[in-house]
Amino acid sequence: MFVWRRRVFDRSDDYNWDNAMTPLPIPIDADRFWLRLMAMAEIGKTPGGGVRRLALTDEDRAARDLLSEWFGAVGLRVRVDDLGNMYGRRDGADPDAPPVVIGSHLDTVPTGGRFDGALGVLGALEVVHALNDTGIRTRAPLEVVNWSNEEGARFQPAMLASGVIVGALPLEAAYAARDSTGRTFGDELERIGYRGGAGDRLAQCAAYVELHVEQGPVLERAGAQIGVVEGIEGISWNRVEVTGRAAHAGPTPMADRRDALVAAARLVLLLRDAAQALERVRLTVGRLQVSPNTINVVPGAVEMSLDVRSPRGDGLDAALRAADQACRQVADLDGVTVRRAEFWRSPATPFAERVVEAVASAASRRGYTTKRLWAGAGHDAKYVADRFPAGMIFVPSAGGLSHNEQEWTAPEDCVRGATVLLDTALALAGIVV
């Protein structure tokens, strides 16, 4: 962070930034930040050292209650909207200026780690605490946000609440989303006491910045301390149905079988080969449902998931064309019927250049090594970017591991990420001296 005398500067000023800065770094309190991360990880802690804190469960409510307590302790004004999104506001010198928003999510997947999502929320909280410690006042307000149901592990789709906020998803569909037990998002939001008002939604935003663990191996392999995220890759979710013919496992000769599972296995391998032949594309089959799923019956049907990702829209389309070709090939070879249907698509989303450059500049001025990359996972920043200028900061994930109880990001990497978040927020919000 850098402070200037006698006037307020922000990135919109016509000013020679490189020659005018007198650096005065504001430190992140590493111990305080780490203690908060570990305290939050105790809520929903699993025997394997991870976290199970599904959206709108009792564990999520406990995490929200603790966050609300911490918000109050650092002087943030708290509000909750009708999706359960939590906001903590630190006023700026200009009450009419739209806020700079920083944050992420607290919900996890069933066997999640301690850093995914929580790092961004608690890193944002530490930014506010560090500013309070040093008495720095920003021109624009700062808001810390905790988005509801980012993971989509309990209620689909993922990033549900931020999607409604920007108009990408209807509120009625969000409230009607059901978990595996039939409970709805709307009812559970009411049950845990975090259903606020529509008037408390995020309506203005000068810029949104989200700190997150990378969830992949790129930064670690490159020896980079900070990931400057240029955008979020496009995602296509598909349902693939392979229909063969169920038959008795004993009397049915191998040559007479139309085994749906054998065909599905062949298709999985063909999809892997197709992805390797395409540039910057990933194809993943993550779920199979076999019918009748009995030891002595040749499988008659398999339903598969197909996840397709690419930073380019034409990359998604090329991958799906290759997938369809693989489906036709399997159908001909194994005498089965194969149908693919896309049920959800999130287009590739580039981030705002001025936010990306603010992140890159903040990291550079701190002397951190950086790498530019695209996010391969979905994040709330994707939806926010549809309406407001947005960007992300990545820090390394050990071994590229995430959505796993053994997920790990070293304390010094967490501090570096929060430091870049602090400097970026100040560059975007402006400073009153």
C-alpha positions as CSV (number, residue, x, y, z in Angstrom):
1,M,0.0,0.0,0.0
2,F,1.2,3.5,-0.7
3,V,0.1,6.8,0.9
4,W,0.4,10.3,-0.6
5,R,0.2,13.7,1.0
6,R,-2.4,16.5,0.7
7,R,-4.8,14.9,-1.8
8,V,-6.8,11.8,-2.5
9,F,-5.8,9.6,-5.4
10,D,-7.5,6.7,-7.1
11,R,-7.0,4.9,-10.3
12,S,-9.3,7.2,-12.2
13,D,-7.0,10.2,-11.6
14,D,-5.0,11.5,-14.5
15,Y,-1.7,11.3,-12.6
16,N,1.8,9.9,-13.0
17,W,1.6,7.1,-10.6
18,D,5.1,5.7,-11.1
19,N,6.8,9.0,-10.1
20,A,4.5,10.2,-7.3
21,M,4.5,7.4,-4.8
22,T,6.1,7.5,-1.4
23,P,5.7,3.9,-0.1
24,L,4.3,3.4,3.4
25,P,3.5,-0.3,3.7
26,I,0.6,-1.4,5.9
27,P,1.3,-4.9,7.4
28,I,-1.1,-7.8,7.7
29,D,-1.1,-9.2,11.2
30,A,0.0,-12.8,10.3
31,D,-0.8,-14.4,13.7
32,R,-4.2,-12.8,14.0
33,F,-5.1,-13.8,10.4
34,W,-4.0,-17.4,10.9
35,L,-5.8,-17.8,14.2
36,R,-9.0,-16.7,12.5
37,L,-8.5,-19.1,9.7
38,M,-7.9,-22.0,12.1
39,A,-10.9,-21.0,14.3
40,M,-13.2,-21.0,11.3
41,A,-11.8,-24.4,10.3
42,E,-13.0,-25.8,13.6
43,I,-16.6,-25.3,12.5
44,G,-17.5,-28.5,10.6
45,K,-14.1,-30.0,11.2
46,T,-13.8,-33.6,9.8
47,P,-11.7,-36.5,11.3
48,G,-9.4,-36.2,8.3
49,G,-8.5,-32.6,9.2
50,G,-10.8,-31.0,6.6
51,V,-14.1,-29.2,6.8
52,R,-17.7,-30.2,6.0
53,R,-19.7,-27.0,6.1
54,L,-22.5,-27.3,3.5
55,A,-24.5,-24.3,2.7
56,L,-27.4,-23.4,5.1
57,T,-26.6,-26.3,7.5
58,D,-26.2,-25.8,11.2
59,E,-22.4,-25.6,10.6
60,D,-22.9,-22.9,8.1
61,R,-25.1,-21.0,10.5
62,A,-22.4,-21.3,13.2
63,A,-19.7,-20.0,10.8
64,R,-22.0,-17.1,9.9
65,D,-22.6,-16.2,13.5
66,L,-18.9,-16.2,14.2
67,L,-18.2,-14.0,11.1
68,S,-20.9,-11.6,12.2
69,E,-19.3,-11.4,15.6
70,W,-15.9,-10.6,14.0
71,F,-17.6,-8.0,11.7
72,G,-18.9,-6.2,14.7
73,A,-15.6,-6.4,16.6
74,V,-13.8,-4.4,13.8
75,G,-16.6,-1.9,13.5
76,L,-18.3,-3.1,10.3
77,R,-22.0,-2.4,9.8
78,V,-23.6,-5.8,9.0
79,R,-26.5,-6.5,6.7
80,V,-27.9,-9.7,5.2
81,D,-29.9,-9.8,1.9
82,D,-32.7,-12.2,0.8
83,L,-30.2,-14.8,-0.5
84,G,-28.3,-14.9,2.9
85,N,-25.3,-13.0,1.5
86,M,-23.6,-11.2,4.4
87,Y,-22.0,-7.8,4.0
88,G,-19.8,-5.9,6.4
89,R,-19.4,-2.2,5.5
90,R,-16.5,0.1,6.4
91,D,-17.5,3.7,5.5
92,G,-15.4,5.8,3.3
93,A,-14.8,9.6,3.2
94,D,-17.2,9.9,0.3
95,P,-20.6,8.5,1.4
96,D,-21.9,8.6,-2.2
97,A,-19.1,6.6,-3.7
98,P,-19.9,3.0,-4.7
99,P,-18.0,0.5,-2.5
100,V,-15.0,-1.6,-3.3
101,V,-16.2,-5.1,-2.4
102,I,-13.8,-7.9,-1.2
103,G,-14.6,-11.4,0.0
104,S,-15.6,-14.9,-1.0
105,H,-17.6,-17.8,0.7
106,L,-17.6,-19.9,3.8
107,D,-19.6,-23.0,2.5
108,T,-17.6,-26.1,1.6
109,V,-17.9,-29.4,-0.3
110,P,-18.6,-32.5,1.8
111,T,-14.9,-33.3,2.3
112,G,-13.4,-29.8,1.8
113,G,-10.3,-28.1,3.0
114,R,-9.7,-25.2,5.4
115,F,-8.8,-22.5,2.9
116,D,-11.2,-22.8,-0.1
117,G,-13.5,-19.8,0.2
118,A,-12.7,-19.0,3.9
119,L,-9.3,-17.5,2.9
120,G,-11.0,-14.8,0.8
121,V,-13.6,-13.9,3.5
122,L,-11.2,-13.8,6.4
123,G,-8.5,-12.2,4.3
124,A,-10.9,-9.4,3.5
125,L,-11.7,-9.1,7.2
126,E,-8.0,-8.8,8.0
127,V,-7.7,-6.0,5.4
128,V,-10.3,-4.0,7.4
129,H,-8.6,-4.8,10.7
130,A,-5.2,-3.7,9.4
131,L,-6.6,-0.4,8.2
132,N,-8.2,0.1,11.6
133,D,-4.8,-0.6,13.2
134,T,-3.1,2.1,11.1
135,G,-6.0,4.6,11.0
136,I,-6.1,4.7,7.2
137,R,-9.3,6.0,5.8
138,T,-10.4,5.2,2.2
139,R,-12.3,7.6,-0.1
140,A,-14.8,4.9,-1.2
141,P,-16.4,2.5,1.3
142,L,-15.1,-1.0,1.7
143,E,-17.5,-4.0,2.0
144,V,-16.6,-7.5,3.0
145,V,-18.9,-10.1,1.6
146,N,-19.7,-13.8,2.4
147,W,-21.6,-15.2,-0.6
148,S,-24.2,-18.0,0.0
149,N,-23.9,-21.4,-1.6
150,E,-20.9,-20.8,-3.8
151,E,-20.0,-24.5,-3.9
152,G,-23.3,-25.9,-5.1
153,A,-22.6,-29.0,-3.1
154,R,-26.0,-29.0,-1.4
155,F,-28.1,-26.8,-3.7
156,Q,-27.5,-26.6,-7.4
157,P,-26.4,-24.6,-9.3
158,A,-23.1,-23.4,-7.9
159,M,-22.6,-19.7,-7.2
160,L,-26.4,-19.6,-6.8
161,A,-26.7,-16.4,-4.6
162,S,-24.3,-14.3,-6.6
163,G,-26.0,-15.4,-9.8
164,V,-29.3,-14.1,-8.5
165,I,-27.7,-10.8,-7.4
166,V,-26.6,-10.0,-11.0
167,G,-29.8,-11.3,-12.6
168,A,-28.3,-14.4,-14.1
169,L,-30.6,-16.7,-12.1
170,P,-34.2,-16.1,-11.0
171,L,-34.9,-15.7,-7.3
172,E,-37.8,-18.2,-7.4
173,A,-35.6,-20.9,-8.9
174,A,-33.0,-20.3,-6.2
175,Y,-35.6,-20.6,-3.4
176,A,-37.0,-23.7,-5.0
177,A,-33.6,-25.5,-5.3
178,R,-33.7,-28.8,-3.3
179,D,-31.0,-30.8,-1.6
180,S,-30.8,-34.6,-1.6
181,T,-33.4,-34.8,1.2
182,G,-35.9,-32.5,-0.5
183,R,-35.3,-29.4,1.6
184,T,-35.4,-26.2,-0.3
185,F,-32.9,-23.3,-0.3
186,G,-35.6,-20.9,0.7
187,D,-36.8,-22.9,3.7
188,E,-33.3,-23.6,4.9
189,L,-32.3,-20.0,4.7
190,E,-35.3,-19.2,6.9
191,R,-34.5,-22.0,9.3
192,I,-31.0,-20.8,10.0
193,G,-32.2,-17.2,10.4
194,Y,-30.3,-15.7,7.5
195,R,-33.0,-14.7,5.2
196,G,-32.7,-10.9,5.0
197,G,-34.3,-8.4,2.7
198,A,-34.0,-7.7,-1.0
199,G,-33.2,-4.1,-0.2
200,D,-30.0,-5.2,1.4
201,R,-28.5,-6.7,-1.8
202,L,-25.3,-5.5,-3.3
203,A,-26.6,-2.7,-5.7
204,Q,-23.4,-0.7,-6.3
205,C,-19.8,-1.8,-6.7
206,A,-16.8,0.2,-7.9
207,A,-14.8,-3.0,-8.1
208,Y,-14.9,-6.6,-6.7
209,V,-11.7,-8.4,-5.7
210,E,-11.7,-12.0,-4.5
211,L,-8.7,-13.7,-2.8
212,H,-8.7,-17.5,-3.3
213,V,-6.4,-20.5,-3.2
214,E,-5.5,-21.6,-6.7
215,Q,-6.9,-25.2,-6.4
216,G,-4.4,-26.3,-9.0
217,P,-0.6,-26.8,-9.4
218,V,0.3,-24.0,-11.8
219,L,1.6,-21.4,-9.3
220,E,3.6,-24.0,-7.3
221,R,5.2,-25.5,-10.4
222,A,6.1,-22.0,-11.7
223,G,7.5,-20.9,-8.3
224,A,5.1,-18.0,-8.3
225,Q,3.9,-16.5,-5.1
226,I,0.8,-14.7,-6.5
227,G,-1.5,-15.6,-9.3
228,V,-2.9,-12.6,-11.3
229,V,-6.1,-14.0,-12.6
230,E,-7.2,-12.7,-16.0
231,G,-10.6,-14.4,-16.1
232,I,-12.6,-17.5,-15.4
233,E,-12.8,-20.3,-17.9
234,G,-16.1,-21.3,-19.5
235,I,-17.8,-24.4,-18.1
236,S,-20.3,-26.7,-19.8
237,W,-22.1,-29.4,-17.8
238,N,-23.7,-32.3,-19.7
239,R,-25.6,-35.4,-19.1
240,V,-24.7,-38.4,-21.2
241,E,-27.0,-41.5,-21.4
242,V,-25.7,-44.8,-22.7
243,T,-28.4,-47.3,-23.3
244,G,-27.6,-50.9,-24.1
245,R,-29.5,-54.1,-23.1
246,A,-29.7,-55.7,-19.7
247,A,-29.0,-59.5,-19.8
248,H,-28.2,-62.4,-17.5
249,A,-24.4,-62.5,-16.7
250,G,-24.3,-66.3,-17.1
251,P,-26.1,-67.5,-20.2
252,T,-25.4,-64.4,-22.4
253,P,-22.4,-64.9,-24.6
254,M,-19.8,-62.1,-24.7
255,A,-20.4,-61.6,-28.4
256,D,-24.1,-61.1,-27.9
257,R,-23.9,-58.4,-25.3
258,R,-24.8,-54.7,-25.6
259,D,-23.1,-53.8,-22.3
260,A,-23.7,-50.2,-21.5
261,L,-20.9,-50.1,-18.9
262,V,-18.3,-51.3,-21.3
263,A,-19.4,-48.7,-23.8
264,A,-19.3,-46.0,-21.1
265,A,-15.8,-47.1,-20.1
266,R,-14.7,-46.8,-23.7
267,L,-16.3,-43.4,-23.9
268,V,-14.5,-42.1,-20.9
269,L,-11.1,-43.0,-22.5
270,L,-12.1,-41.5,-25.8
271,L,-13.1,-38.3,-24.0
272,R,-9.7,-38.2,-22.3
273,D,-7.9,-38.6,-25.6
274,A,-10.1,-35.9,-27.2
275,A,-9.2,-33.4,-24.5
276,Q,-5.5,-34.1,-24.9
277,A,-5.7,-33.4,-28.6
278,L,-7.4,-30.0,-28.1
279,E,-5.7,-26.8,-26.9
280,R,-6.6,-25.5,-23.4
281,V,-9.5,-27.8,-22.9
282,R,-10.4,-30.3,-20.1
283,L,-13.0,-33.0,-20.2
284,T,-14.0,-34.8,-17.0
285,V,-16.4,-37.6,-16.3
286,G,-17.0,-37.4,-12.6
287,R,-20.1,-39.4,-12.0
288,L,-21.6,-42.7,-13.3
289,Q,-25.0,-44.3,-12.4
290,V,-25.2,-47.9,-13.5
291,S,-28.5,-49.7,-14.0
292,P,-29.5,-52.2,-12.8
293,N,-26.3,-52.1,-10.8
294,T,-26.4,-55.8,-9.9
295,I,-23.6,-58.3,-9.8
296,N,-25.1,-60.9,-12.1
297,V,-26.7,-58.6,-14.7
298,V,-25.0,-57.1,-17.8
299,P,-25.5,-53.4,-17.3
300,G,-28.4,-52.1,-19.5
301,A,-27.9,-48.3,-19.0
302,V,-25.4,-45.8,-17.7
303,E,-25.9,-42.1,-17.0
304,M,-22.7,-40.1,-17.0
305,S,-21.7,-36.5,-16.1
306,L,-19.5,-34.6,-18.5
307,D,-17.7,-31.5,-17.3
308,V,-16.1,-29.4,-20.1
309,R,-13.8,-26.3,-19.4
310,S,-12.0,-23.9,-21.6
311,P,-11.0,-20.2,-21.4
312,R,-12.4,-19.7,-24.9
313,G,-16.0,-20.0,-26.0
314,D,-15.0,-21.7,-29.2
315,G,-12.9,-24.1,-27.1
316,L,-16.1,-25.3,-25.3
317,D,-17.8,-25.8,-28.7
318,A,-14.9,-27.6,-30.1
319,A,-14.7,-29.9,-27.1
320,L,-18.4,-30.7,-27.3
321,R,-18.1,-31.5,-31.0
322,A,-15.3,-33.9,-30.2
323,A,-17.4,-35.4,-27.4
324,D,-20.3,-36.0,-29.8
325,Q,-17.9,-37.7,-32.2
326,A,-16.7,-40.0,-29.4
327,C,-20.3,-40.8,-28.6
328,R,-21.0,-41.8,-32.2
329,Q,-17.9,-43.9,-32.3
330,V,-18.9,-45.8,-29.1
331,A,-22.5,-46.3,-30.3
332,D,-21.2,-47.9,-33.5
333,L,-18.6,-50.1,-31.8
334,D,-20.7,-51.4,-28.9
335,G,-24.2,-51.4,-30.4
336,V,-25.6,-49.0,-27.9
337,T,-27.4,-45.7,-28.0
338,V,-25.6,-42.6,-26.7
339,R,-27.2,-39.3,-26.0
340,R,-25.6,-36.1,-24.7
341,A,-27.5,-33.1,-23.4
342,E,-26.0,-29.8,-22.0
343,F,-27.9,-28.7,-19.0
344,W,-25.8,-25.8,-17.8
345,R,-23.3,-23.4,-19.3
346,S,-21.2,-20.6,-17.8
347,P,-19.4,-18.7,-20.5
348,A,-15.8,-17.7,-20.3
349,T,-15.5,-14.4,-18.4
350,P,-12.5,-12.1,-18.7
351,F,-11.9,-9.8,-15.7
352,A,-11.8,-6.0,-15.9
353,E,-8.4,-4.9,-17.1
354,R,-8.0,-2.1,-14.5
355,V,-8.7,-4.6,-11.6
356,V,-6.3,-7.2,-13.1
357,E,-3.6,-4.5,-13.5
358,A,-4.2,-3.2,-9.9
359,V,-3.5,-6.8,-8.6
360,A,-0.4,-7.1,-10.8
361,S,0.9,-3.7,-9.7
362,A,0.2,-4.5,-6.0
363,A,2.1,-7.8,-6.2
364,S,5.0,-6.2,-8.1
365,R,5.5,-3.3,-5.7
366,R,5.7,-5.8,-2.8
367,G,8.3,-7.7,-4.6
368,Y,6.3,-10.9,-5.0
369,T,6.8,-13.2,-8.0
370,T,3.7,-13.5,-10.1
371,K,2.1,-15.6,-12.9
372,R,-0.9,-14.6,-15.0
373,L,-3.5,-17.4,-15.4
374,W,-7.2,-18.1,-15.9
375,A,-9.3,-19.7,-13.2
376,G,-10.3,-23.3,-14.1
377,A,-12.9,-23.4,-11.3
378,G,-16.1,-21.4,-10.9
379,H,-16.1,-18.5,-8.4
380,D,-18.6,-15.9,-7.4
381,A,-16.3,-13.4,-9.1
382,K,-17.5,-14.8,-12.4
383,Y,-21.1,-13.7,-11.8
384,V,-20.0,-10.4,-10.2
385,A,-18.0,-9.7,-13.3
386,D,-21.1,-9.9,-15.5
387,R,-22.3,-6.6,-13.8
388,F,-19.3,-4.9,-12.1
389,P,-15.5,-4.6,-12.6
390,A,-14.0,-7.7,-11.0
391,G,-10.8,-9.6,-10.5
392,M,-9.2,-12.3,-8.4
393,I,-5.9,-13.0,-6.6
394,F,-4.6,-16.6,-6.3
395,V,-2.1,-18.1,-3.8
396,P,-0.5,-21.5,-4.2
397,S,-2.2,-24.7,-3.3
398,A,0.3,-27.4,-2.1
399,G,0.4,-30.2,-4.6
400,G,-2.5,-28.5,-6.5
401,L,-4.9,-30.2,-4.0
402,S,-8.3,-28.7,-3.2
403,H,-11.8,-30.0,-2.5
404,N,-9.9,-32.4,-0.3
405,E,-9.4,-32.6,3.4
406,Q,-5.6,-32.4,2.9
407,E,-5.8,-29.0,1.1
408,W,-3.0,-26.8,2.3
409,T,-1.8,-23.3,1.7
410,A,1.2,-22.2,3.8
411,P,0.7,-19.3,6.3
412,E,3.2,-17.1,4.5
413,D,1.3,-17.6,1.2
414,C,-2.0,-16.7,3.0
415,V,-0.3,-13.5,4.3
416,R,1.0,-12.6,0.9
417,G,-2.4,-13.0,-0.6
418,A,-4.1,-10.8,2.0
419,T,-1.3,-8.2,1.6
420,V,-2.0,-8.0,-2.2
421,L,-5.7,-7.8,-1.5
422,L,-5.1,-4.9,0.9
423,D,-3.0,-3.0,-1.6
424,T,-5.3,-3.7,-4.4
425,A,-8.4,-2.5,-2.4
426,L,-6.6,0.7,-1.5
427,A,-5.6,1.4,-5.1
428,L,-9.2,1.0,-6.2
429,A,-10.9,2.8,-3.3
430,G,-8.4,5.7,-2.9
431,I,-6.9,6.9,0.3
432,V,-7.6,9.9,2.4
433,V,-4.5,11.3,4.1
